[in-house]
Amino acid sequence: MTKERFLEIAANHYDSINALNKLDNFYDYEKEFLATLRKMGQEILTLNLGELPSDKRKKNFTNNLRQNNH
């Protein structure tokens, strides 16, 4: 991911984060803030790591550390 791409994602969420200043209690502020950061984090992770596989139990790599040395 480039710095420009990261800043673009952050800019997309700027309005939602800035709108939090209109909330009058900390509970709602924190709740909406965390939801916004989760969305932003999910976008960044998806961009860096790719889409999630349909079967989360499927192995995507082989483990070469446990080779059979008998």
Backbone hydrogen bonds in HBPLUS format (Angstrom, degrees):
<---DONOR---> <-ACCEPTOR-->    atom                        ^
c    i                          cat <-CA-CA->   ^        H-A-AA   ^      H-
h    n   atom  resd res      DA  || num        DHA   H-A  angle D-A-AA Bond
n    s   type  num  typ     dist DA aas  dist angle  dist       angle   num
A0006-PHE N   A0002-THR O   3.07 MM   4  6.38 160.5  2.11 151.0 155.9     1
A0007-LEU N   A0003-LYS O   2.93 MM   4  6.16 163.8  1.96 151.2 155.7     2
A0008-GLU N   A0004-GLU O   2.94 MM   4  6.13 142.2  2.08 140.1 150.6     3
A0009-ILE N   A0005-ARG O   3.05 MM   4  6.36 155.2  2.11 148.4 153.8     4
A0010-ALA N   A0006-PHE O   2.93 MM   4  6.25 163.6  1.96 153.8 158.6     5
A0011-ALA N   A0007-LEU O   2.84 MM   4  5.95 151.0  1.93 140.4 148.6     6
A0012-ASN N   A0008-GLU O   3.01 MM   4  6.25 142.3  2.15 140.4 150.1     7
A0012-ASN N   A0009-ILE O   3.15 MM   3  5.12 123.1  2.49  93.2 107.5     8
A0013-HIS N   A0010-ALA O   3.14 MM   3  5.31 136.7  2.34  99.7 111.2     9
A0014-TYR N   A0011-ALA O   3.28 MM   3  4.96 155.4  2.35  95.2 102.5    10
A0017-ILE N   A0013-HIS O   3.11 MM   4  6.37 159.7  2.15 154.0 160.0    11
A0018-ASN N   A0014-TYR O   2.79 MM   4  5.96 161.6  1.82 157.4 163.1    12
A0019-ALA N   A0015-ASP O   2.91 MM   4  6.00 143.4  2.05 141.1 150.5    13
A0020-LEU N   A0017-ILE O   3.18 MM   3  5.43 150.2  2.27 102.9 111.6    14
A0021-ASN N   A0018-ASN O   3.28 MM   3  5.98 162.5  2.31 116.2 120.2    15
A0022-LYS N   A0019-ALA O   3.12 MM   3  5.77 165.1  2.15 117.1 121.7    16
A0023-LEU N   A0020-LEU O   3.04 MM   3  5.51 160.9  2.08 114.4 120.3    17
A0029-TYR N   A0025-ASN O   3.19 MM   4  6.39 159.6  2.23 147.6 153.8    18
A0030-GLU N   A0026-PHE O   2.81 MM   4  5.96 170.8  1.82 156.9 158.5    19
A0031-LYS N   A0027-TYR O   2.99 MM   4  6.13 162.6  2.02 149.5 154.8    20
A0032-GLU N   A0028-ASP O   2.97 MM   4  6.09 169.6  1.98 152.6 154.8    21
A0033-PHE N   A0029-TYR O   2.84 MM   4  5.91 154.7  1.91 150.0 158.3    22
A0034-LEU N   A0030-GLU O   2.95 MM   4  6.07 166.0  1.97 151.7 154.4    23
A0035-ALA N   A0031-LYS O   3.15 MM   4  6.34 154.8  2.22 140.7 147.8    24
A0036-THR N   A0032-GLU O   2.97 MM   4  6.14 157.1  2.02 146.5 152.2    25
A0037-LEU N   A0033-PHE O   2.94 MM   4  6.21 160.0  1.98 150.7 156.4    26
A0038-ARG N   A0034-LEU O   2.89 MM   4  6.05 149.5  1.98 144.8 153.2    27
A0039-LYS N   A0035-ALA O   3.10 MM   4  6.36 157.0  2.16 144.6 150.0    28
A0040-MET N   A0036-THR O   3.00 MM   4  6.26 162.7  2.03 149.8 154.7    29
A0041-GLY N   A0037-LEU O   2.77 MM   4  5.88 160.3  1.80 147.1 153.1    30
A0042-GLN N   A0038-ARG O   2.84 MM   4  5.97 152.2  1.91 145.5 153.1    31
A0043-GLU N   A0039-LYS O   3.06 MM   4  6.33 154.8  2.13 146.5 152.6    32
A0044-ILE N   A0040-MET O   3.07 MM   4  6.36 158.8  2.11 149.2 154.8    33
A0045-LEU N   A0041-GLY O   2.87 MM   4  6.07 165.9  1.89 153.0 156.9    34
A0046-THR N   A0042-GLN O   2.91 MM   4  5.97 162.0  1.94 147.4 152.8    35
A0047-LEU N   A0043-GLU O   2.95 MM   4  6.09 153.4  2.03 143.0 150.5    36
A0048-ASN N   A0044-ILE O   2.92 MM   4  6.14 157.0  1.97 149.5 155.7    37
A0049-LEU N   A0045-LEU O   2.71 MM   4  5.67 166.5  1.72 156.0 160.3    38
A0050-GLY N   A0046-THR O   2.80 MM   4  4.71 139.8  1.96 122.4 131.4    39
A0058-LYS N   A0055-ASP O   3.15 MM   3  5.64 162.5  2.18 115.9 121.1    40
